[in-house]
Amino acid sequence: MMDLGMAIIQLGGLINGLINVYIWVLIIAALLSFVNPDPYNPIVQFLYRVTNPAYAYLRRYMRTNFNGLDIAPLVLIIGLQVLTIIISLLFSSIARMVS
């Protein structure tokens, strides 16, 4: 049973790691929006392709443009940080129940 608890904790760590990578992608894409990069650059296209669906989903439900400043990346990062905390607590409590 101890191995199952450890596997659950590791799965939670993997999910948290993927969320943290996506948070960094959001930060990089937000910083690139200040520079106005070449839209034909493959890295810029990848960043926009990965972040724009999340921005569109968020903008569908709440207003994110305040006086020309888009706060969608900030709202997403805060939401993902809260999700990271919830996931780590959830997986650790499940692992304790299994052990």
Contacts in CASP RR format, 6 or more apart in sequence:
PFRMAT RR
TARGET T0000
AUTHOR 0000-0000-0000
METHOD contacts of the structure
MODEL  1
MMDLGMAIIQLGGLINGLINVYIWVLIIAALLSFVNPDPYNPIVQFLYRV
TNPAYAYLRRYMRTNFNGLDIAPLVLIIGLQVLTIIISLLFSSIARMVS
1 98 0 8 1.000
1 99 0 8 1.000
2 99 0 8 1.000
4 98 0 8 1.000
4 99 0 8 1.000
5 94 0 8 1.000
5 95 0 8 1.000
5 98 0 8 1.000
5 99 0 8 1.000
6 95 0 8 1.000
8 91 0 8 1.000
8 94 0 8 1.000
8 95 0 8 1.000
8 98 0 8 1.000
9 91 0 8 1.000
9 92 0 8 1.000
9 95 0 8 1.000
11 91 0 8 1.000
12 87 0 8 1.000
12 88 0 8 1.000
12 91 0 8 1.000
13 88 0 8 1.000
13 91 0 8 1.000
15 87 0 8 1.000
15 91 0 8 1.000
16 84 0 8 1.000
16 87 0 8 1.000
16 88 0 8 1.000
19 80 0 8 1.000
19 83 0 8 1.000
19 84 0 8 1.000
19 87 0 8 1.000
20 84 0 8 1.000
22 50 0 8 1.000
22 80 0 8 1.000
23 77 0 8 1.000
23 80 0 8 1.000
23 81 0 8 1.000
25 47 0 8 1.000
25 50 0 8 1.000
25 51 0 8 1.000
26 51 0 8 1.000
26 54 0 8 1.000
26 73 0 8 1.000
26 76 0 8 1.000
26 77 0 8 1.000
26 80 0 8 1.000
27 73 0 8 1.000
27 77 0 8 1.000
28 47 0 8 1.000
29 47 0 8 1.000
29 48 0 8 1.000
29 50 0 8 1.000
29 51 0 8 1.000
29 73 0 8 1.000
30 73 0 8 1.000
32 44 0 8 1.000
32 47 0 8 1.000
33 70 0 8 1.000
37 44 0 8 1.000
38 44 0 8 1.000
39 45 0 8 1.000
39 48 0 8 1.000
51 73 0 8 1.000
54 76 0 8 1.000
55 64 0 8 1.000
55 72 0 8 1.000
55 73 0 8 1.000
55 76 0 8 1.000
58 64 0 8 1.000
58 72 0 8 1.000
58 75 0 8 1.000
58 76 0 8 1.000
59 72 0 8 1.000
62 75 0 8 1.000
64 70 0 8 1.000
64 71 0 8 1.000
64 72 0 8 1.000
64 75 0 8 1.000
65 71 0 8 1.000
END
